[in-house]
Amino acid sequence: MSLILYGHEFSSYTWKALIPLWANDTPFDFRSVEQHGAEFAELAPFGQFPLLVDDGMVVAESSIIIDYLDRRHPGPNRWIPDDDGGLRVRFLDRVFDSRIMDTAQVAVANGLRPADQKDPYGVEKAMERLRRHYDWLEGELGTDGWAAGDRFTLADCAAAPALFYADWIERIGPDRPKLSAYRARLLAHPAVSRAIEQARPFRHYFPLGAPDRD
Ligand SMILES: N[C@@H](CCC(=O)N[C@@H](CS)C(=O)NCC(=O)O)C(=O)O
């Protein structure tokens, strides 16, 4: 077996794939796109990471990578329930990617734009949506456990980087105690905390300025 994960230590979607690999102690070779850019570019269909390669088979998209690991390299933790509970897990995975991570990313992308191409109106509208999505999650989450119950699943792999970075961009705040506590539980999970520490030397990459916390 030879699993290779291409990604970057600071990349949110790379964390999402690293968390299940580390949590299950799955052996793999991590290749940073900074050092292995040329071979990565040959393999990645849209130039995005993470990208998993398993004995020559290329698997793109973080959720599909986790689904693939569950099927082909199962470990003690399973990421997607086989029963109907899997539908809720997949739904929440979409919520964390599309409604939290990608909405928060609007502000990051704006930070990378040239000074004369900024879009403050677009950012404010995205932050309004992000606050609404936070409120929705506050109503859905319990006071303990994980996103879809007492098992750490694909949904939590997506939630960890999404809420880690989104909170840097738009504070979740004390008015959303269940969401704040869920983020704190995620950050304390061993695989998530490993991703945070591995990314720490790259914090200067954050275009809006990384806060002095977490
Ligand atoms: N839907 C993709 C999103 C991946 C993604 O946006 N990756 C970012 C890094 S976090 C990336 O590749 N950025 C470089 C680019 O888009 O060219 C997934 O879940 O894997």
The ligand as a MOL file (V3000), in Angstrom:
LIG
                    3D

  0  0  0     0  0            999 V3000
M  V30 BEGIN CTAB
M  V30 COUNTS 20 19 0 0 0
M  V30 BEGIN ATOM
M  V30 1 N -13.8910 21.3260 -2.8590 0
M  V30 2 C -12.4610 21.1420 -2.7120 0
M  V30 3 C -11.8700 22.4820 -2.2700 0
M  V30 4 C -10.3640 22.4320 -2.2310 0
M  V30 5 C -9.7330 23.8190 -2.1200 0
M  V30 6 O -10.4020 24.8590 -2.2310 0
M  V30 7 N -8.4320 23.7980 -1.8910 0
M  V30 8 C -7.6680 25.0370 -1.8320 0
M  V30 9 C -6.6940 24.9870 -0.6680 0
M  V30 10 S -7.5520 24.9890 0.8880 0
M  V30 11 C -6.8460 25.1490 -3.0890 0
M  V30 12 O -6.5290 24.1620 -3.7210 0
M  V30 13 N -6.4830 26.3670 -3.4670 0
M  V30 14 C -5.6600 26.6040 -4.6300 0
M  V30 15 C -6.4780 26.8210 -5.8730 0
M  V30 16 O -7.7190 26.8220 -5.8270 0
M  V30 17 O -5.8610 27.0110 -6.9220 0
M  V30 18 C -12.1920 20.0320 -1.6900 0
M  V30 19 O -13.0460 19.8020 -0.8360 0
M  V30 20 O -11.1480 19.3700 -1.7710 0
M  V30 END ATOM
M  V30 BEGIN BOND
M  V30 1 1 1 2
M  V30 2 1 2 3
M  V30 3 1 2 18
M  V30 4 1 3 4
M  V30 5 1 4 5
M  V30 6 2 5 6
M  V30 7 1 5 7
M  V30 8 1 7 8
M  V30 9 1 8 9
M  V30 10 1 8 11
M  V30 11 1 9 10
M  V30 12 2 11 12
M  V30 13 1 11 13
M  V30 14 1 13 14
M  V30 15 1 14 15
M  V30 16 2 15 16
M  V30 17 1 15 17
M  V30 18 2 18 19
M  V30 19 1 18 20
M  V30 END BOND
M  V30 END CTAB
M  END
